[in-house]
Amino acid sequence: MFKSVWLRRFWPWPLGAGLLLAVVWLQGQRLQVIQSTEAQPLAQLQLQDQRDLAQLLLLRQLPTFGYDNMVANWTFLNFLQYFGNMEVRSQLGYRLSPEFFEVIVGNDPYFVTPYLYLSTSTSLFAGDPDRAVDLMTQGVSTMTPNTPEGGYFVWRYMGIDKLLFLGDGEGARESFETAADWAEQSTLPDAESVAQASRQTAQFLAENPTSKAAQISAWAQIASHAVDDETRRLAIERIESLGGEILADEQGRITVRYRTDE
């Protein structure tokens, strides 16, 4: 049997004076790095990487004066700059991804958007899926099926990481089941399709914990939500290596065709 699937905040004011000064200083340091990246030799880039790590560790200790959401938002914006600087990442890698992830989850575990970016970057590029799963587990422990909206996505991302990077088929099945349960209680427009896809992946894993169909479905999820071309390329490469077929229609829309009985 074959199946085809489509590959398809708010900054509070005023701030506590101490936090504001720290944020302005840290942002100034990062802007200086971005503006001078091309002129920096590898040794200087490595030194800046150490400074970035120190800044992230500092953010985990700074008092937030009640503005945890602002710290999480600001850290996420800095992560996007970090992740998007492909020239530097090609030389230094993505080792700070879990550090960004920890600051964000520690300050605003309800901030759902970063989980997609940080789980992919931490597991796929930084090679630390255990920590990615630990941080997602920390995040979902504070959530309920309807708070925050879209919390079911985090369970789905966790299922993907457990399946593809940890080889934990049973743990992945449980995560996909929970994603489906939560999505079925949501009124968001995409909740029904997420519930259906998650339930089907869980069924594949219940029948076969090493199911190729479940793995292809998970890689298709990564490909369809990829935030950069390299992630998408890697996901498509894994889909094809598992026997999935990438198809494009006349409108250029991409689907994945694969056997559901393998």
N, C-alpha and C positions, 0 to 999 in steps of 0.2 A: 504494500500500500504506500502511495506517495502522498506527500503534503507539501503545499506551497505557502510561504508566509511573506508578507511585505517587509522589506527593510525600511521602513519609513521613520526692595526692603527699605529700607527706609532708614535714614540716618538721623537718629534722635539729637535734639539740641535743647538746652545747653549740655555740654559735657563737663564732667569733673575736671578741674584744671590740671591735675596731675596726669590723668589719662590722656587728655588732649595734647599736652606737651610731649608725652611719650609717643603718641601716634604721629604727630607732625614730624618729630625727629626721625622716627623709623621710616616714614614715607619719604622724607628727604633723602635719606641714605639710599633707598631703593631707586629713586629717580636718578640719582647720580650714577648708579651702576648701569641702569638701562641706557642712559645717554652716552656712556663711555665704553660700552661692551666691546665694540669693534676694535678699540685701541688697546684692549687689555690682553696681555699674554696669559697663558694657562695658569701660571703661578698666582697671578693677581685674581683670576677668576676663582681659583681654589680658596684663596684667602677670603674673598667675598662670600663664598659658600659657607665658610665657617662663621662669618659674621651673621649671615642670614639664620643659621642654626641657633646662634646665641640669642638673636632677637626673638625667634620663635619660643625658645625656652623661657626668655624673659616675659613674653606675653602670657605664658602659662602661670606665672607667679604674680604679675601685676594686679593690683586691685582694679576692678572695673567700675566701681561706683554705681552699680546697677545697670550699666550699659553693655551687658554681655552680648546682646544682639549686634551692637555696633562693632564690637571687637571681632565677632564672627564674620560679619559682612566685609570688614576691612581686610581681614586675613584671607578671605576667599578671593577678593580682588587681587591681592598680592600673589596668591597662588596662580591665578589665571595669567598674570604677567610672567611668573616663573615657568609655568608649563608651556606657555606660548613662545618662549625664547628658544627656538629650536637650535640656533647656533651654539648657545651655551650648553643646552641639554645634551647635545651630541658629544660634548667634551666631558661634562661632569655627571651626566645621568640625572636621575630623579629621586635621589636618596632622601631629600627633604620632604617628599610628598606626605609620608605618614606624620611628620611633625606639623605640617599645615593642618592635616586632618584632625589631629588631636586637639589643637587649639580651637578649631571650629566646633567639634562635637562637645568639647568641654564647656564652651560658652553658650552654644545654642543648638542643642541636639534636635530641635524641631525644624531647623533650617534644612529642608529636604534636598534642595538643588545641589549642594556640594557633594552629596554622597555619590552621585553618578560620576562626577569628575574625579573625586579623590579615591574612590574604590578602584576605578580603572587605573589611575596613575600609580597607586600604591601597590596593587596586585600585579598588574601587567608590566609596568615599566620599572618600578622600584624593586619588584620581586619579593614583596613582603605581604603575601595574602593573609598570613596568620594575624598580622597586626590590623589589616583592613577589616577582617571579620570581627576581631575583638572590638574595634571602634564602632562598627555598625551594631554589634550586640549591645554595646554601651548606649548607643543612641536609641535603639528600639525599646530598651528597658524602661525608658521614660515616656514612651508613646502609648496611645490606645488606638483602637481601630479607626477612630474619627478625629484624633488629635495627634499631630497636625494633619491637615488634608494631604493626601498623597503619601502617607506614611507607609502604605503597602509597597511602594517602590523600593524602599530600603530593604524590606524583607526579600524582595525579588533580586536586588543587587547582591545581597548576602548569599542567596541560593546560587547565583551564578558563580560567585567567587569560590564557594565551597565545592561546587561541582567541577569547575574547570581548573582551579589552581591548587586545591587541597585534596581532590579525589575523594571527598566525603559525600558519597551518593545519598546516604540516609539523612545526613544533616541537611543536604541540599533539598531533599524531598520535603522535609519538615518546614524549611524556609519557604519553599514554593507553596505549600499547603496554607501556611499562615498568610502569605501574600494574597492568595486567592480568597481566603476567609475575610481579610480586611477589605479587599477591593469590592467584594460583594456587599459590604455595608456602606460603601461610599456612594455619593451622588455625583462625583466628578465625571465628566463626559467619557473619559477613556477607561473608567474603572471596570466596566463590563468586559471589555476586550482583554484587559490585564488579568482579570479573574479567570477568564476562559483559558488564556495562554498558560498561566501559572498552574492551573489545575491539570492541564494536559501534560505539562512537563513533569509535574509530581506523579502523574499516572505512569508515564514512561519509566520514571525512576523506581516506582513501586514494583514494576514488572521486571526491571533490569537496572540495577544501580550503576552500571557502566554503559547505559544506553547511548548509542551514537546519536539517535534522534534527539535526546535530551541535550546532549552537548552541542549539536548543531543549532538547536533552538536557542540555547544560551549564547552562542557566538553570534547568532543573528540579532539577538537583543543588543549585544555590544556594538555590532556593525550599524544597526539602525539608529542608535543614539550616540554614535561616535562624535566627539567634539573636535577631532583632527583627522587628517588624511592617513597618518601612520597607524592610528588605532584601527581605522576602517580597513586598511590594507591587511593588517595582521589578522583581523577577524575573518575577512573573506578568505585569506590563505588557509586558516584553520578549518573553515567550513568546507572548502574544497578538499583538504586532506582527509576529512572525515567522510567524504563521499557525497557531500551536498553539491548541487548544481546551481550556479548563479545565472539567472535569466533576466533579460531586459525586454520590455514591450516597446511598441512604437513610440510611446510617449517618454521613453527613457526611464520608466519606473522599474525598480529592481525587486525581484523576488528570489527566494531560496526554495529550491525543490529538493526533497529528500525522502528517503524511505522511513516510515514510522515503525517498521518491524525489525529494526536492527539496533 
